[in-house]
Amino acid sequence: MQPQNNSARISSAECVIFDFDGPLCHLFARRTAASVADTLRAAYVDGPGGGPAPGWPETSDPLRLLTAAFDDGALLPPERAQRMEQSLSSEEVAAAAVAFPTGYADTLVRTLHATGRTVAVATDNSADAVRRYLAGRNLLEPFGERLCGRLCNGTGLRLKPDPDCVLRALESTGADAAATTMIGDSPQDVAAARAAGVGFVGYARNERKARELRTAGAAWVVGSLREVLLTVDPLAHV
């Protein structure tokens, strides 16, 4: 059966790459993503007098706003788009300080590390936010410097489904793609993992997310990381 094949792949994986917001924590659990998007919109998007500027997506996702800022349509001058990305990074770092951990994520990371696997992060969020969160959970040691977040430079943004951050994470571990599995929670994660040639486990907090992951091609979707933990360590006391 396909789920068994996928669970066998993670149990034998030498490397596990985590997406950040979702599989490791709920980044905007206290201050919502919508409120962050509103802050960015007010500072960088709204036209004179506070009215909506034309061409921008109607979205509560700050990453979609950021993507629009760097799109070929040049909705913002490059310097202003860069400042918008810096503002979002600051918001993410602040959110990371009070983010809620995903159930069983800490134990899963420590178990993978203790059993000789290499762990890394591949995310569209700021690497500084990842570092801030992991430091607060005493989880920096397992990951080391293998925290591959959003890059913003002269070439613009390369967010998932572009596999850039997954490939950087894979390179940072020195592992083969065939011996690596990613844990993600979005269709973009599925596509990025496929493009990078690594295995995939979908984490879904609700049935809607599970349907989205399956539609995107995820063969193994779990509602709790406990299932992944017990696959990695059947004797875990959880």
N, C-alpha and C positions, 0 to 999 in steps of 0.2 A: 504494500500500500504506500502511496506517495508520502503521507505524513510520517510514516515510520522511516522512510528513506531520508527525509529531511531531519528528523530527530537524530538519526544515526550520524548524519553529517555533522551536527553541532557537537554531539558527544565525542566525536573523533577530531574535532577542529583543533588546530594548533593556535589559531588566532580568532578572536571575536571582536568585531567592530560594532560599537554602539552608536546609534543616533542619540542625541542629547535630550531634547525636549520631547518627552513621551517615554521612551524606554528607560531613561535614568531618573528623570524628575518631571514634575509639572511646573514648568518655568514660570508661567503667568498665573499661578494658582491664587495669588493674593491680589496683585494688580493685573487686570485682565489685558490680554493682547489687544482688545478693542480700545481700551483706554490709552495704551501706548500708541496705537495707530492714530487716534484722535490728536494726541500730542504732536506727533510728527506732521500730521495734516495741517494743524494750526500753525506750526512753525515754518513749514516749507512748501505747502501745497495751496492753501486757501488764497484766493485772490484778494485784491484791495477791498477793504470793508468786511472781510471775513467770508465772502461768498465763495462757493466752490469753483475751483479752477477747471477749465475744460480739459478733457483728455485723460484724466486720472480715473483709475478703477474705483468703483464703489466697493470698498472692502474693509473688513475689520482686522485684516492680517497685515501687520507691519512689514513683513517680508515682501508681500505683493506690492506695497507702496514703494519699497526700496527698489524692487525690480523695475517698476515703472520709471523711477527716477533715472535709471541707467539704460533704459531701452533705447533702441535706435531712434525713436521719436524725439529724443533729447528734450524731455519734459522739464529738466532742470539743467542749468549750466554745470559742467563737470565739477567745479569747485564746490558748488552748493550741494550737489549730489553726494560728494565726499563728506561734507559736513553732516548731511542727513544720516549717512551710514555711521558716523562717529556718535551722533546723538542716539541712534538705535543701540549701538554697542553699550553706551552708558546706561540706557534703560535696561538692557539685558543683564548687565553686571549687578545693578541694583535689585532686579527681580531674582537673580540667582542667590542672593544673600538670604532670601526668605522663601525660596522655592520648596515645594513639597516633594519628598522622595517618592518614586514609584515603588509600589510594594514589591519586596524581594529583590530589588535591584542591587542594594548594597551587598546583600549576602551572595547574590549571583556573581558580582564582580570579585569579591574576596575569594569565593570558591574557585572561579576560573584561574585567578592568580595563584592560589595555593596549590592547584593541581597542574601548574606548569604552563598554562596557556598565556598567551600575550593578549592584552586588551588595549583597545584604542578607541578614540571618538572621531566620528565624521559627521559634521553638522553644518547647517546653514546659519547657525547662531555664532556669536562672537566667541573665539577661543578664550578670551579673558573671562567671559561669563561662565564657561565650562570650568575653568581653573578655579574661579571663586566658589562655585558650587561644590566641586570635589574637595577643595580644601576644608570647607565647612563640614563635610561628611567624613573627613580623614580618609579620603580615597585617592589622594594624589599619587601615592607611592605605586599602586598597581599600574597606573596609566603612564607614569613618567611624563615625558614631553610629547607623548603620542596623542595630542589634542589638536585635531585638524578642523578648524572652524572656517568661517566666511573670510574670503580674501577680497579686498577692495583695492584695486590699483588701476594703473593706466589702461588695462585691458577690460575694465568693467567688472561685473559680477559673473561668477560661474556657480550658480546654485543648482541643487538637484532639480530635475533629473540628470543634469550634467554630472558625470561621475568624478569630477575633479577632487572633491574632498575625500571621497572613498579611496581613490587611487593614492592620494597623499598619505592617508592613514595606512593603507596597505604597504606603501613604500617605507613608512616609518617603522613598521614591524619587521620587515625583512621576510615575511611569510609568503608562501605561494598562495595565489588566489584560490586554487583548488582545495587548500587546507584552511580556508577562512570562511567565516559566516558573519553576516551582518544582522543586527537586530534593529528593526525600524518600525515606524508606525504610519507611514503614508505611501500612497502610490508613487510619489517621487522617489522615496527610498527604494522601493521595489525596482524601479527602472534604473536607478544609479547602481544598485548592487548587481543587477543583470549586466549592465554595460561594463562593470569592473570585473566581471567573471567570478564573483564570490557568491556563496550560498546566502539564503535569506530566511529569517524568521520574522513573521509579522506579529507585532504587539498591538492589540486593539482593546481600548477601554470600554467600547460599547459595540453593539451589533452593526450600527451604521459604519463605523470604522472597519469592522471585520469584513463587511461586504465590499467596501472600497478596496481593501487589500486583496481580497480574493479576485475581484474583477481585474485588478492590475496584474494578477498572475502569481500572487503569493500562495504557495502550496501548503504551507504550515502557518496557521494563525492561532495565537494563544490569547486568552483573555487575562491571564496572569503569568508573570514571570516565574511563579512557583513551578509551573509545568516544565519550563526550560531548566530551572535549577535541579529538579529531580531527574531530568534526562542527563544532565552533566554529572550529578552525584546522587544516585538512587538511595543512598543511605543518609542523605541530609535530613536533619531533624527539623522539619518545617511543617 
